Amino acid sequence: MILGFAIFGALISLIALFSLLTAAQRGDSKIGSSLILLLALCGTVLAIWNLPYWSHPSHQTTKATTQKTNEQNVKQQLIKSLTKLGSVSFDTQSKTYTLTVTNQSLKKTIAALNQDPSQAKAAKWPKFTNNFAKTSQSLKQALGRGYTFVIRVGHQSPVLVYKDGFVTKNKFES
């Protein structure tokens, strides 16, 4: 629509310019043609300035999206990427994303580690822990400092807790 205004303004500017040139050759009054040309040029410049090409999308996006929207977007992204492991929830007051494990294999691994934490290395728990540290770091980059990422089974005490890219609790750390 803005492009249409720009094209229409340009056409009117051309017509007004030819009208002004004709008035100058004939010795007629140039005031009317000059005013129309000036208005058409202003309208054209304004329409061109408002074209999406000239706008700064990153600046407008930054203004438009709020922290709450960003938090919900991150939640949706986590839900998508962690769907095989469990369900994701978000508590806005504590700024905490929680992965509640529903994957039976992971639940069995955690149950076994609860019985014998010394098996953490054999169960590749350090690698699992490091992968989620990267997830926590991504949260920090996307949302800023102060966000916590928790992994738990049911209503049990969390197995892993991350904040700003670092592990703050690892139940099976040796």
C-alpha positions as CSV (number, residue, x, y, z in Angstrom):
1,M,0.0,0.0,0.0
2,I,2.8,2.4,0.9
3,L,4.5,1.5,-2.4
4,G,1.3,2.5,-4.2
5,F,1.4,5.9,-2.5
6,A,5.1,6.3,-3.5
7,I,4.3,5.5,-7.1
8,F,1.2,7.7,-7.2
9,G,3.2,10.6,-5.5
10,A,6.0,10.2,-8.1
11,L,3.5,10.4,-11.0
12,I,1.8,13.5,-9.5
13,S,5.2,15.0,-9.0
14,L,6.1,14.5,-12.7
15,I,2.7,15.9,-13.8
16,A,3.2,18.9,-11.5
17,L,6.7,19.5,-12.8
18,F,5.6,19.5,-16.4
19,S,2.7,21.8,-15.4
20,L,5.2,24.2,-13.8
21,L,7.5,24.1,-16.8
22,T,4.6,24.8,-19.1
23,A,3.4,27.7,-16.9
24,A,7.0,29.1,-17.0
25,Q,7.1,28.9,-20.8
26,R,3.7,30.6,-21.2
27,G,4.3,33.2,-18.6
28,D,1.4,32.0,-16.5
29,S,1.3,31.9,-12.7
30,K,3.6,29.3,-11.2
31,I,2.2,29.4,-7.7
32,G,-0.4,26.6,-8.1
33,S,1.9,24.3,-9.9
34,S,4.7,24.9,-7.4
35,L,2.4,24.2,-4.4
36,I,1.2,20.9,-6.0
37,L,4.8,19.9,-6.9
38,L,5.9,20.7,-3.3
39,L,3.1,18.7,-1.8
40,A,3.5,15.8,-4.2
41,L,7.3,15.7,-3.5
42,C,6.7,15.7,0.3
43,G,4.1,13.0,0.0
44,T,6.4,10.9,-2.2
45,V,9.4,11.3,0.1
46,L,7.2,10.4,3.1
47,A,5.8,7.3,1.4
48,I,9.3,6.2,0.3
49,W,10.6,6.7,3.8
50,N,7.9,4.5,5.2
51,L,8.6,1.6,2.8
52,P,9.5,-1.6,4.7
53,Y,12.9,-1.5,2.9
54,W,14.0,1.6,4.8
55,S,12.7,0.6,8.2
56,H,15.0,-1.0,10.6
57,P,13.4,-4.4,11.4
58,S,15.8,-5.3,14.3
59,H,15.1,-1.9,15.9
60,Q,11.3,-2.2,15.5
61,T,11.3,-5.8,16.6
62,T,13.3,-4.9,19.7
63,K,10.7,-2.2,20.5
64,A,7.7,-4.5,19.8
65,T,8.8,-7.6,21.7
66,T,8.7,-7.5,25.4
67,Q,10.6,-9.7,27.9
68,K,7.4,-11.6,28.5
69,T,7.0,-12.4,24.8
70,N,10.7,-13.5,24.7
71,E,10.1,-15.7,27.7
72,Q,7.1,-17.4,26.1
73,N,9.1,-17.8,22.8
74,V,11.9,-19.5,24.7
75,K,9.4,-21.8,26.5
76,Q,7.9,-22.8,23.2
77,Q,11.4,-23.5,21.8
78,L,12.2,-25.6,24.8
79,I,9.0,-27.5,24.6
80,K,9.7,-28.3,21.0
81,S,13.3,-29.4,21.5
82,L,12.8,-31.3,24.8
83,T,9.5,-33.0,24.0
84,K,11.2,-36.5,23.9
85,L,12.6,-36.0,27.4
86,G,9.6,-34.5,29.2
87,S,7.4,-31.5,29.7
88,V,8.5,-27.9,30.1
89,S,7.0,-25.3,32.4
90,F,7.9,-21.8,33.2
91,D,7.4,-19.8,36.5
92,T,7.5,-16.1,35.7
93,Q,8.0,-15.0,39.3
94,S,11.1,-17.1,40.0
95,K,12.2,-16.9,36.3
96,T,12.5,-20.7,36.3
97,Y,12.1,-23.1,33.4
98,T,11.5,-26.7,34.6
99,L,11.9,-29.9,32.6
100,T,9.9,-32.6,34.3
101,V,11.3,-35.8,32.9
102,T,8.7,-38.3,31.5
103,N,11.1,-40.3,29.2
104,Q,11.1,-43.8,30.7
105,S,14.8,-44.5,29.9
106,L,15.9,-41.2,31.5
107,K,13.7,-41.9,34.5
108,K,15.3,-45.3,34.9
109,T,18.8,-43.8,34.6
110,I,18.0,-41.2,37.3
111,A,16.5,-43.9,39.6
112,A,19.6,-46.0,39.2
113,L,21.8,-43.0,40.0
114,N,19.7,-42.3,43.0
115,Q,20.6,-45.8,44.2
116,D,24.3,-45.6,43.3
117,P,25.6,-42.1,42.4
118,S,29.0,-43.5,41.8
119,Q,27.8,-44.9,38.4
120,A,27.2,-41.3,37.1
121,K,30.3,-41.4,34.9
122,A,29.4,-44.8,33.4
123,A,25.9,-43.5,32.7
124,K,27.5,-40.5,30.8
125,W,25.9,-38.1,33.3
126,P,28.7,-35.5,33.0
127,K,28.0,-35.3,29.2
128,F,24.3,-34.9,29.9
129,T,25.0,-32.2,32.5
130,N,27.3,-30.3,30.1
131,N,24.7,-30.4,27.3
132,F,22.1,-28.7,29.5
133,A,24.7,-26.2,30.7
134,K,24.7,-25.1,27.0
135,T,20.9,-24.8,27.1
136,S,21.2,-22.6,30.2
137,Q,23.8,-20.5,28.5
138,S,21.4,-20.1,25.6
139,L,18.7,-18.9,28.0
140,K,21.1,-16.3,29.3
141,Q,21.9,-15.1,25.8
142,A,18.2,-14.9,24.8
143,L,16.8,-13.5,28.0
144,G,19.6,-12.0,30.1
145,R,20.9,-13.0,33.5
146,G,18.8,-14.4,36.4
147,Y,17.0,-17.3,34.7
148,T,17.1,-20.8,36.2
149,F,16.7,-24.1,34.4
150,V,15.7,-27.1,36.5
151,I,15.5,-30.8,35.6
152,R,13.4,-33.0,37.9
153,V,11.5,-36.2,38.0
154,G,7.9,-35.7,39.1
155,H,7.7,-33.7,42.3
156,Q,11.1,-34.9,43.6
157,S,13.9,-32.6,44.5
158,P,15.6,-31.3,41.3
159,V,18.4,-33.5,39.9
160,L,20.1,-30.6,38.1
161,V,19.8,-26.9,38.5
162,Y,21.4,-24.3,36.2
163,K,21.6,-20.6,36.4
164,D,23.2,-18.3,33.8
165,G,25.0,-21.2,32.0
166,F,26.4,-22.8,35.1
167,V,25.4,-25.9,37.1
168,T,24.3,-24.8,40.6
169,K,23.2,-28.2,41.7
170,N,24.1,-31.7,40.4
171,K,22.6,-34.4,42.6
172,F,25.0,-37.0,41.2
173,E,28.2,-35.0,41.1
174,S,31.2,-37.0,42.2
